Amino acid sequence: MLAALAAVPLALARSQAAEPVSQVVDLLKEMQTTLEKEQKADEDMYAELRSWCKENNDVKTVEVSDGQARIQELTSLAAEANASSESLAAEMTVLGKEVQEATAALDSARVLHGNKVETFNDNEKSLYKDIEAVQAASTAISGGEPALMQLPEGRLKEMSARLQDAVSRRAERLDNTLSVRDHERLEAFFKDPSGFVKGLSLMQTPIGGELAGMMEAMEDDFKVDLKALQDEMAKELKTYEELMASKKEEIKASEATKESKRQQRVEKRQSMMEMGFEIKSIEKAEGQVSR
């Protein structure tokens, strides 16, 4: 419009040689046409700008709405992941206690089994010792009174002392094996081995066979006890090994489950971190959109 006004003086100067009125009219019409075109262009530009602003505002509104919905979704998912993580932590604590208890049970079983083995070894050695004492006496008695008479006094006393120890240790067991008369003869032998043997020789009583029978019965009883002891220990060993295997398997399973839950918890926490980063990213983008 300013350019058109600036051109007026120049046009008027040129029109002085022509018809002044018609030239002015034409110039005014030209100016009107130019003004109308510029006004139309301004109106079109304004309408276009207004449309762009509306569309841009609608897009921003949708983006903000979508962002808020996503934030709500992520917040809900993060809460679920956190609850799951805490639950897994609690389960891991329980599994850890189970492993500790099973390990403590293994340690206790080892100690108890060790004590039983020690007791078994002592009892087994004692039985073997008593069986050997009875066998030695039985061998000596099997030769009859002449053979007993020929034994050195020291050897006879040693044999008597070993046999007495065996009878004393197995007294309760022998109550059902030896008669009162048998006990009396043994007591006399233990009290004075040499005198007892000399008395047999003087009485010329065939008592050697009775003594041999007593020794044989005692040996049989001791061997039965030994077999029972060994069977009991074999049973104890089997029970112990089964318990150890069971507890070790239990510990292995609990540790595997605990490790699995630990990995799940790590994944949950990693997922929570990623969701937190995404929420911050959306909030940052919304801040830029609102400007």
C-alpha positions in Angstrom: 0.0 0.0 0.0 2.8 2.4 0.8 4.4 1.6 -2.5 1.2 2.5 -4.3 0.9 5.8 -2.5 4.5 6.6 -3.3 3.8 6.2 -7.0 1.0 8.8 -7.0 3.1 11.9 -7.6 4.9 10.3 -10.4 1.7 9.2 -12.1 0.2 12.7 -11.7 3.2 14.2 -13.3 2.8 12.0 -16.3 -0.9 12.6 -16.5 -0.5 16.3 -17.0 0.0 15.8 -20.7 -3.1 13.6 -20.9 -6.5 13.7 -19.6 -6.1 14.5 -15.9 -9.4 13.2 -14.6 -9.4 9.8 -16.4 -5.9 9.1 -15.4 -6.6 9.8 -11.8 -9.6 7.5 -11.9 -7.6 4.7 -13.5 -4.9 5.1 -10.9 -7.4 5.0 -8.1 -8.9 1.8 -9.5 -5.5 0.3 -9.8 -4.8 1.2 -6.2 -8.1 -0.3 -5.1 -7.4 -3.5 -6.9 -3.9 -3.7 -5.3 -5.3 -3.0 -1.9 -7.9 -5.7 -2.3 -5.3 -8.3 -3.4 -3.1 -7.4 -0.4 -6.0 -7.6 2.0 -7.0 -11.0 0.6 -3.4 -12.2 0.9 -3.4 -11.0 4.5 -6.7 -12.7 5.3 -5.5 -15.9 3.7 -2.2 -15.8 5.7 -4.2 -15.1 8.9 -6.5 -18.0 8.2 -3.6 -20.3 7.5 -1.8 -19.2 10.6 -4.9 -19.6 12.7 -5.4 -23.1 11.3 -1.8 -24.0 11.9 -2.0 -22.8 15.5 -5.2 -24.8 16.1 -3.7 -28.0 14.6 -0.5 -27.5 16.5 -2.4 -27.0 19.7 -4.6 -30.1 19.1 -1.4 -32.2 18.5 0.2 -30.9 21.7 -3.0 -31.6 23.6 -3.0 -35.2 22.2 0.7 -35.6 23.0 0.2 -34.4 26.6 -2.8 -36.6 27.1 -1.0 -39.6 25.7 2.0 -38.8 27.9 -0.1 -38.6 31.0 -1.7 -41.9 30.2 1.6 -43.5 29.7 2.9 -42.1 32.9 -0.1 -43.5 34.8 0.5 -46.9 33.1 4.2 -46.8 33.9 3.6 -45.8 37.5 1.1 -48.7 38.0 3.6 -51.1 36.4 6.4 -49.8 38.6 4.3 -50.3 41.7 3.5 -53.8 40.7 7.2 -54.5 40.0 8.2 -53.0 43.4 5.6 -55.2 45.2 6.9 -58.2 43.3 10.5 -57.3 44.2 9.7 -57.0 47.9 7.8 -60.3 47.8 10.8 -62.0 46.1 13.1 -60.5 48.8 10.9 -61.9 51.5 10.9 -65.3 49.8 14.7 -65.2 49.5 15.0 -64.5 53.2 12.9 -67.5 54.0 14.9 -69.7 51.6 18.1 -68.4 53.2 16.9 -69.4 56.7 15.9 -72.8 55.3 19.4 -73.3 53.9 20.9 -72.2 57.3 18.6 -74.7 59.2 19.4 -77.5 56.8 23.1 -76.8 57.1 22.9 -76.7 60.9 21.0 -80.0 60.7 23.8 -81.5 58.6 26.4 -80.3 61.1 24.4 -81.7 64.1 24.0 -85.0 62.2 27.8 -85.2 61.6 28.5 -84.6 65.3 25.9 -87.1 66.4 27.0 -89.7 63.9 30.7 -89.2 64.9 29.8 -89.8 68.5 27.9 -92.9 67.6 30.8 -94.2 65.5 33.2 -93.5 68.4 30.9 -95.4 70.8 30.5 -98.2 68.3 34.3 -98.5 67.8 34.8 -98.6 71.6 32.1 -101.3 72.1 33.3 -103.3 69.1 36.9 -103.3 70.4 35.6 -104.3 73.9 33.6 -107.2 72.5 36.5 -108.4 70.4 38.7 -108.2 73.5 36.2 -110.2 75.5 35.8 -112.8 72.8 39.6 -113.2 72.6 39.7 -113.6 76.4 37.0 -116.3 76.3 38.7 -118.0 73.3 42.0 -118.1 75.1 40.5 -119.6 78.2 38.5 -122.1 76.1 41.8 -123.1 74.3 43.5 -123.6 77.6 40.6 -125.5 79.2 40.2 -127.8 76.1 43.5 -129.5 77.1 42.0 -130.6 80.4 43.4 -130.4 83.9 46.9 -131.6 82.9 47.2 -128.8 80.4 46.0 -126.2 82.9 48.4 -127.6 85.5 51.3 -127.0 83.1 50.5 -123.3 82.5 52.9 -120.9 84.2 51.2 -119.2 87.2 51.7 -115.8 85.6 50.0 -116.9 82.4 47.2 -118.5 84.3 46.6 -115.3 86.3 46.7 -113.2 83.2 44.1 -115.4 81.5 41.9 -115.3 84.6 42.1 -111.5 84.9 41.1 -111.0 81.2 38.3 -113.5 81.6 37.1 -111.8 84.8 37.1 -108.4 83.0 34.9 -109.9 80.2 32.5 -111.5 82.6 32.2 -108.3 84.6 31.5 -106.2 81.5 28.9 -108.7 80.3 27.5 -109.6 83.7 23.9 -108.6 82.7 24.2 -110.5 79.4 25.5 -113.6 81.1 22.8 -113.8 83.7 20.7 -115.6 81.2 23.6 -117.8 80.1 25.4 -119.0 83.3 23.8 -120.7 86.2 24.5 -119.9 89.9 26.8 -122.9 90.0 28.7 -121.6 86.9 29.1 -118.2 88.6 30.4 -119.9 91.8 33.0 -121.9 89.8 34.1 -118.8 87.9 34.4 -116.7 91.1 36.6 -119.4 92.6 38.7 -119.5 89.5 39.1 -115.7 89.5 39.9 -115.6 93.2 42.7 -118.1 93.0 43.4 -119.5 89.5 46.3 -121.8 90.5 44.5 -123.1 93.6 41.3 -123.7 91.6 43.3 -125.8 89.0 45.0 -127.7 91.7 41.7 -128.4 93.4 40.4 -129.8 90.2 43.3 -132.1 89.9 43.0 -133.3 93.5 39.2 -133.9 93.2 39.8 -135.7 90.0 36.5 -134.3 88.9 35.8 -134.1 85.2 35.0 -130.4 85.4 37.0 -129.4 82.4 34.1 -130.3 80.1 31.8 -128.0 82.1 34.3 -125.1 81.9 34.7 -125.7 78.2 30.9 -125.6 77.8 30.7 -122.4 79.8 33.4 -120.8 77.6 31.6 -121.8 74.5 28.3 -120.4 75.7 29.9 -117.2 76.6 31.7 -116.9 73.3 28.4 -117.5 71.4 26.7 -114.8 73.5 29.5 -112.3 72.8 29.5 -113.0 69.1 25.7 -112.6 69.0 26.2 -109.2 70.7 28.9 -108.3 68.3 26.7 -109.1 65.3 23.8 -107.1 66.8 26.1 -104.2 67.4 27.5 -104.3 63.8 24.0 -104.6 62.4 22.9 -101.6 64.4 25.9 -99.6 63.2 25.2 -100.6 59.6 21.6 -99.4 60.0 22.8 -96.2 61.6 25.3 -95.6 58.8 22.5 -96.1 56.2 20.2 -93.7 58.0 23.0 -91.1 58.3 23.9 -91.3 54.6 20.3 -91.0 53.6 19.8 -88.0 55.9 23.0 -86.4 54.5 21.9 -87.0 50.9 18.4 -85.6 51.6 19.6 -82.5 53.4 22.2 -81.8 50.7 19.6 -82.1 48.0 17.3 -79.9 50.0 20.0 -77.3 50.4 20.9 -77.5 46.7 17.2 -77.0 45.7 16.8 -74.1 48.1 19.9 -72.4 46.9 18.8 -72.9 43.2 15.4 -71.4 44.0 16.9 -68.5 45.9 19.3 -67.8 43.0 16.3 -67.9 40.5 14.4 -65.4 42.7 17.4 -63.2 43.0 17.7 -63.0 39.2 14.0 -62.3 39.0 14.3 -59.5 41.5 17.3 -58.0 39.6 15.1 -58.0 36.5 12.2 -56.4 38.4 14.5 -53.6 39.7 16.0 -53.0 36.3 12.6 -52.7 34.8 11.6 -50.2 37.6 14.7 -48.1 36.7 13.8 -48.1 33.0 10.2 -47.1 33.7 11.5 -44.3 35.9 13.8 -43.0 33.1 10.9 -43.2 30.7 8.6 -41.2 33.1 11.2 -38.5 33.4 11.7 -38.4 29.6 7.9 -37.9 29.1 7.7 -35.2 31.8 10.6 -33.4 30.2 9.0 -33.6 26.7 5.7 -32.3 28.1 7.5 -29.3 29.6 8.9 -28.5 26.2 5.5 -28.9 24.6 3.8 -26.6 27.0 6.2 -23.7 26.2 
